[in-house]
Amino acid sequence: MIDGKLPPQAVDLEQAVLGACLLEKDAVYAALGILMPDMFYIDKHQKIFEVIRELFNHSNPVDQLTVCDALRKRGWMEIVGGAYEISELTNRVASGANVEFHARIIYEKYIAREMIRISAEVIKKSFDEVSDVFDILTQSTRQFLNLDRVSGTGNIEPHHRVSLALAQIEKAMQNKSVTGVPSGSSTMDALTGGWQKQDLITVSGRPGSGKSGFIIWIARNAGMNNFPTVMFSLEMDKTQIAMRELGMDNQLKYSKLRTGRITDDEFQQVVFGTSRIEDCPVYMDDDPILSPMILRSKLLKLKNEKNVQMAIIDYLNLMKYDGNPKVSRYDQISEIVRDVKRIAKELDMPIIMLCQLNRELEKESKTDKRPRLHHMRDAGTIEEASDVVMLLYRPAYYMDKIPEFPRHNSDGEPEDNAFYVDFAKHKQGATGEVKLYTEIEKNIFMDWHISPHQTQPLSQQIRSFTEPINQQTTEDLPF
């Protein structure tokens, strides 16, 4: 009894599951896929299920006779009530048809009991002034998260996966090849089909490459296409991000907005345009503390309350590690990346994660500053866990710093507004480089093939953020 109440339990269902296991092999498969012995409330039920599991693991038959024999060998026969109790279990159920449903209820009752136990420990430790409150928080959070580990296999039948594939093909036909979250670039979407569910997408670039503006542009396009998105900003606060969004919408330089060097008319234009940001389902979280456990907790809440379908982390290297702080930062980053990938898969959403390139790039050729995979910090683990790796390169950044840096590409075109996105890794598709147009100070990005880099004025070429990506043409793309 806890506070005068019995702990959560389902004794009758425990008996039904054990009886079904004694009758049918399929029931054993289903129960073992969900339950462990300690999940049963009654001690004798734990011992019976442990014997069933041991028999199954050794490829021995599971029935009344074999279970009774195994219980005798362990000296548990009297504890469980004898052979009569075992036979009574089979009388309580007609078949194993509902065993999986019953097993999940037992699992839920076990979780409820564990939540009570963990909470009681937290209360006890919290009253102890010697205990470190942050250690208590970390340990209890990890214990709670580990409870959510149902090991059912789901639907594994061939017709199920085929129907899923057909549904995605049909969706691609209807949406002009975009089956995921639109990026804002029809060129990139032609390569990826949009940001796909469960994918971990890593975006990497040197300081000054335009990472932050690029990722805000991606978030805004996702929101404008009715894919609610949350951005966790560990570097910029909400005000800085909002200024970049306002500059993007009104074609005003961020530096002018930040220092107030705009006219009254421009300010009225900015005020008038705020509704476009307020109506766009892009949520900003600038809490400077973010770990994988905190990320999962927040995303679960946002997915339930805001129907969030994509997350962006700016950036990986500032994330907090949940485990032992004494391990090396390399090992910490490795574990963080693996945890974020698991979260993307569990919550069935794409997660875009920014990370920095190391300084080695700056020590190489003065005329070739294109990043490579090995330039990523802690590259091995990040590359291994990521489904997509995008390396950003903006030539104009180096034009201002290196006198001999080329100002034109091999075709003689000026590179002042060029922004290259190198898909250096793409598990589900082709790799390659996509060229975008940017006006970096205004946070403007667009496809190169519709940009004003040749003849038409900017005002005729920039597409409104309110125009969905699926209205943009995908004809005459380079692939």
RATA-V995583 format. One record per residue. N is the residue number from 1. SS is DSSP state (2 for helix, 1 for strand, 0 for the rest). PHI is phi as a letter, one per 30 degrees, with the letter a starting at -180 (NA if undefined). Layout:
N;SS;PHI + N;SS;PHI
//
This chain:
1;0;NA + 2;1;b + 3;0;h + 4;0;i + 5;1;b + 6;0;d + 7;0;d + 8;0;e + 9;0;a + 10;0;b + 11;2;d + 12;2;d + 13;2;d + 14;2;d + 15;2;d + 16;2;d + 17;2;d + 18;2;d + 19;2;d + 20;2;d + 21;2;d + 22;2;d + 23;2;c + 24;0;b + 25;2;d + 26;2;d + 27;2;d + 28;2;d + 29;2;e + 30;2;d + 31;2;d + 32;2;d + 33;0;d + 34;0;b + 35;0;c + 36;0;c + 37;2;e + 38;2;d + 39;2;d + 40;0;d + 41;0;d + 42;0;d + 43;2;e + 44;2;d + 45;2;d + 46;2;d + 47;2;d + 48;2;d + 49;2;d + 50;2;d + 51;2;d + 52;2;e + 53;2;d + 54;2;d + 55;2;e + 56;2;d + 57;2;d + 58;0;c + 59;0;i + 60;0;c + 61;0;d + 62;0;c + 63;0;a + 64;2;e + 65;2;d + 66;2;d + 67;2;d + 68;2;d + 69;2;d + 70;2;d + 71;2;d + 72;2;d + 73;2;d + 74;2;d + 75;0;i + 76;0;c + 77;2;d + 78;2;d + 79;2;d + 80;2;d + 81;0;j + 82;2;i + 83;2;d + 84;2;d + 85;2;d + 86;2;d + 87;2;d + 88;2;d + 89;2;d + 90;2;d + 91;2;d + 92;0;d + 93;0;b + 94;0;d + 95;0;a + 96;0;c + 97;0;d + 98;0;c + 99;2;d + 100;2;d + 101;2;d + 102;2;d + 103;2;d + 104;2;d + 105;2;d + 106;2;e + 107;2;d + 108;2;d + 109;2;d + 110;2;d + 111;2;e + 112;2;d + 113;2;d + 114;2;d + 115;2;d + 116;2;d + 117;2;d + 118;2;d + 119;2;d + 120;2;d + 121;2;d + 122;2;d + 123;2;d + 124;2;d + 125;2;d + 126;2;d + 127;2;d + 128;0;d + 129;0;d + 130;0;d + 131;0;d + 132;0;d + 133;2;d + 134;2;d + 135;2;d + 136;2;d + 137;2;d + 138;2;d + 139;2;d + 140;2;d + 141;2;d + 142;2;d + 143;2;d + 144;2;d + 145;2;d + 146;2;d + 147;2;d + 148;0;d + 149;0;b + 150;0;d + 151;0;c + 152;0;d + 153;0;d + 154;0;i + 155;0;d + 156;0;c + 157;0;d + 158;2;e + 159;2;d + 160;2;d + 161;2;d + 162;2;d + 163;2;d + 164;2;d + 165;2;d + 166;2;d + 167;2;d + 168;2;d + 169;2;d + 170;2;d + 171;2;d + 172;2;d + 173;2;d + 174;2;d + 175;0;c + 176;0;h + 177;0;i + 178;0;c + 179;0;c + 180;0;c + 181;1;d + 182;0;d + 183;0;d + 184;0;j + 185;0;b + 186;2;d + 187;2;d + 188;2;d + 189;2;d + 190;2;d + 191;2;d + 192;2;c + 193;0;i + 194;0;j + 195;1;d + 196;0;c + 197;0;e + 198;0;i + 199;0;d + 200;1;c + 201;1;c + 202;1;c + 203;1;c + 204;1;b + 205;1;a + 206;0;d + 207;0;e + 208;0;j + 209;0;d + 210;0;j + 211;2;e + 212;2;d + 213;2;d + 214;2;d + 215;2;d + 216;2;d + 217;2;d + 218;2;d + 219;2;d + 220;2;d + 221;2;d + 222;2;d + 223;2;d + 224;2;d + 225;0;c + 226;0;i + 227;0;c + 228;0;e + 229;1;b + 230;1;c + 231;1;c + 232;1;c + 233;1;c + 234;0;c + 235;0;c + 236;0;c + 237;0;c + 238;2;d + 239;2;d + 240;2;d + 241;2;d + 242;2;d + 243;2;d + 244;2;d + 245;2;d + 246;2;d + 247;2;d + 248;2;d + 249;2;d + 250;2;c + 251;0;h + 252;0;c + 253;0;d + 254;2;e + 255;2;d + 256;2;d + 257;2;d + 258;2;d + 259;2;c + 260;0;i + 261;0;d + 262;0;b + 263;0;d + 264;2;d + 265;2;d + 266;2;d + 267;2;d + 268;2;d + 269;2;d + 270;2;d + 271;2;d + 272;2;d + 273;2;d + 274;2;d + 275;2;d + 276;2;d + 277;2;d + 278;2;d + 279;0;d + 280;0;c + 281;0;d + 282;1;c + 283;1;c + 284;1;c + 285;1;c + 286;0;c + 287;0;d + 288;0;d + 289;0;c + 290;0;b + 291;1;b + 292;2;e + 293;2;d + 294;2;d + 295;2;e + 296;2;d + 297;2;d + 298;2;d + 299;2;d + 300;2;e + 301;2;d + 302;2;d + 303;2;d + 304;2;d + 305;2;c + 306;2;c + 307;0;h + 308;0;d + 309;0;b + 310;1;a + 311;1;b + 312;1;b + 313;1;c + 314;1;b + 315;0;b + 316;2;e + 317;2;d + 318;2;c + 319;0;d + 320;1;d + 321;0;c + 322;0;d + 323;0;c + 324;0;d + 325;0;d + 326;0;d + 327;0;d + 328;0;d + 329;2;d + 330;2;d + 331;2;d + 332;2;d + 333;2;d + 334;2;e + 335;2;d + 336;2;d + 337;2;d + 338;2;d + 339;2;d + 340;2;d + 341;2;d + 342;2;d + 343;2;d + 344;2;e + 345;2;d + 346;2;d + 347;2;c + 348;0;h + 349;0;b + 350;1;d + 351;1;b + 352;1;c + 353;1;b + 354;1;d + 355;1;b + 356;1;c + 357;1;d + 358;0;d + 359;0;d + 360;2;e + 361;2;e + 362;2;d + 363;2;d + 364;0;d + 365;0;e + 366;0;d + 367;0;c + 368;0;b + 369;0;c + 370;0;d + 371;0;d + 372;0;b + 373;2;e + 374;2;d + 375;2;d + 376;1;d + 377;0;d + 378;0;h + 379;2;e + 380;2;e + 381;2;d + 382;2;d + 383;2;d + 384;2;d + 385;2;d + 386;0;d + 387;0;d + 388;1;b + 389;1;b + 390;1;c + 391;1;c + 392;1;c + 393;1;b + 394;0;b + 395;2;e + 396;2;e + 397;2;d + 398;2;d + 399;2;e + 400;0;d + 401;0;c + 402;0;b + 403;0;e + 404;0;d + 405;0;d + 406;0;d + 407;0;c + 408;1;b + 409;0;d + 410;0;d + 411;0;d + 412;0;i + 413;0;d + 414;1;d + 415;0;c + 416;0;e + 417;0;c + 418;1;d + 419;1;b + 420;1;c + 421;1;c + 422;1;c + 423;1;d + 424;1;d + 425;1;b + 426;1;a + 427;0;e + 428;0;c + 429;0;a + 430;0;d + 431;0;c + 432;1;l + 433;1;c + 434;1;c + 435;1;c + 436;1;c + 437;1;c + 438;1;b + 439;1;c + 440;2;d + 441;2;d + 442;2;c + 443;0;h + 444;1;c + 445;1;b + 446;1;a + 447;1;d + 448;2;d + 449;2;d + 450;2;b + 451;0;d + 452;0;d + 453;0;d + 454;0;c + 455;0;b + 456;0;d + 457;0;d + 458;2;e + 459;2;d + 460;2;d + 461;2;c + 462;0;d + 463;0;d + 464;0;d + 465;0;d + 466;0;d + 467;0;d + 468;0;d + 469;2;d + 470;2;d + 471;2;c + 472;0;d + 473;0;d + 474;0;c + 475;0;d + 476;0;h + 477;0;d + 478;0;d + 479;0;a
//
